[in-house]
Amino acid sequence: MQQAIQFETIIESGIIRIPEQFIKAVPTAVVVTLVPVSDTHIKMGARSKAETLSPEDFSAIKIDLKGWKFDREEANERR
């Protein structure tokens, strides 16, 4: 199985442009999944096997759990 390639691009007149650095790596038959990019989307971009993640690739989120009670029985209940 080949490695998935991820990149961001703009669709122009129905044409999805593949960045130059990936053209040789893209097989002739592919499955395309379109995911819209929003301002709040964490943009990871395309990475080769040699690249590593940096702290800037991650961002912390805060969830207010005040007033929330965990009920293990309810969580494990089969519906």
C-alpha positions in Angstrom: 0.0 0.0 0.0 1.3 3.4 -0.9 1.5 6.4 1.4 -1.3 8.9 1.2 -0.4 12.4 -0.1 -2.0 15.4 1.4 -1.8 19.0 0.2 -3.9 22.1 -0.1 -4.9 23.6 -3.4 -7.4 25.8 -5.1 -9.8 24.2 -7.5 -10.0 26.3 -10.7 -12.7 25.6 -13.3 -13.1 22.1 -11.9 -9.4 21.3 -12.1 -7.4 20.1 -9.1 -3.7 21.1 -9.6 -1.2 18.7 -8.1 1.9 20.4 -6.7 5.0 19.8 -8.7 6.8 17.9 -6.0 4.1 15.2 -5.9 3.5 14.7 -9.6 5.9 11.7 -9.9 4.6 10.1 -6.7 0.9 10.2 -7.8 -0.3 6.9 -9.4 -2.5 7.0 -12.5 -5.6 5.9 -10.6 -6.6 7.6 -7.3 -9.5 8.2 -5.0 -10.2 11.8 -4.3 -11.8 13.1 -1.1 -12.5 16.8 -0.9 -12.4 18.5 2.5 -13.0 22.2 2.6 -10.3 24.3 4.4 -11.6 26.8 6.9 -9.9 29.6 8.8 -10.0 27.4 12.0 -8.7 24.3 10.2 -5.3 23.2 11.5 -3.2 23.2 8.3 -0.8 20.4 8.4 0.2 20.6 4.7 2.0 17.9 2.8 4.9 16.1 4.5 7.4 13.7 3.1 8.7 10.8 5.1 11.8 12.7 5.9 10.1 15.6 7.5 9.2 15.6 11.2 6.5 17.4 13.1 7.3 20.5 15.1 5.5 22.0 18.1 3.9 24.5 15.7 2.0 21.6 14.1 -0.1 21.2 17.2 -2.4 23.5 19.1 -4.0 23.0 22.5 -7.7 23.2 23.0 -9.5 23.9 26.3 -12.8 22.3 27.2 -14.8 23.5 30.1 -15.9 20.4 32.0 -17.3 22.3 34.9 -20.7 20.9 35.9 -20.2 17.7 33.7 -20.5 14.4 35.6 -19.1 11.2 34.1 -21.3 8.2 34.6 -19.4 5.0 33.7 -22.6 2.9 33.6 -24.3 5.3 31.2 -21.2 5.4 29.0 -21.0 1.6 28.8 -24.8 1.2 28.4 -25.6 -0.6 25.1 -28.4 1.0 23.2 
